[in-house]
Amino acid sequence: MNSAMDEGRKRPGGSVSDRESSNIIHASLCDSCEFGMLVETPRSRFLLCGRSKTDPAYPRYPSLPVLSCKGYEERRDESERGK
């Protein structure tokens, strides 16, 4: 339920607006990584590290923003695949 009261509700870590959340996600390496996957629920957004499925050294949901990562591989655009 979305109401005016819900928008101002404080969460334990403080409230983060949708725009701030989006900025944090886009500022993270995960946003442009081949293994980064955005998971959205009605109330939250998370970046899932695909490398965590096969390598326990990588956290499933890393703390954002991720500024450096040994497993980072730049995501290729769909238009460039197969060229």
C-alpha positions in Angstrom: 0.0 0.0 0.0 1.5 3.3 -1.1 0.4 6.3 1.0 1.8 9.6 2.0 2.7 8.2 5.3 4.8 5.3 3.7 6.9 7.8 1.7 8.3 9.5 4.8 8.8 6.3 6.8 12.2 5.9 8.3 14.0 2.6 8.0 16.6 1.3 10.4 19.4 2.5 8.1 17.6 5.7 7.2 15.4 6.2 4.3 16.7 6.1 0.7 14.6 7.6 -2.1 14.1 5.7 -5.3 16.3 8.2 -7.1 19.1 7.9 -4.5 18.8 4.1 -4.8 19.0 4.3 -8.6 22.1 6.6 -8.3 23.8 4.2 -6.0 23.2 1.2 -8.3 24.4 3.1 -11.3 27.5 4.3 -9.5 28.4 0.7 -8.7 30.7 -1.5 -10.9 28.0 -4.2 -10.7 25.7 -2.1 -12.9 28.1 -2.5 -15.9 29.4 -5.9 -15.0 28.7 -9.0 -17.1 27.7 -10.8 -13.8 25.6 -8.1 -12.2 21.9 -8.7 -12.2 19.2 -6.3 -10.9 16.6 -7.9 -8.7 13.5 -5.9 -8.0 10.7 -6.5 -5.6 7.7 -4.2 -4.9 9.7 -2.5 -2.1 13.4 -3.0 -2.9 16.1 -3.2 -5.5 19.2 -5.4 -5.1 22.2 -6.1 -7.3 22.9 -9.9 -7.4 26.4 -11.0 -8.2 26.3 -13.9 -10.6 29.8 -14.9 -9.7 28.5 -15.8 -6.2 26.7 -18.8 -7.8 29.9 -20.6 -8.5 32.5 -18.8 -6.2 31.8 -18.3 -2.5 34.4 -15.6 -2.4 31.9 -13.2 -4.0 28.9 -12.0 -1.9 25.5 -12.8 -3.3 24.3 -9.2 -2.6 27.3 -6.9 -2.2 27.2 -3.7 -0.3 26.8 -0.8 -2.6 28.5 1.0 -4.2 31.1 -1.5 -5.3 34.1 0.5 -6.4 36.5 -2.3 -7.1 36.2 -6.0 -7.8 38.7 -8.7 -9.0 35.9 -10.5 -10.8 34.6 -7.5 -12.7 34.1 -8.0 -16.5 32.6 -5.2 -18.5 29.2 -6.1 -19.9 29.1 -6.3 -23.6 26.2 -4.6 -25.4 23.7 -7.0 -27.0 24.4 -5.2 -30.4 28.1 -6.1 -30.1 27.7 -9.8 -29.3 28.8 -12.1 -32.0 30.8 -9.5 -33.9 
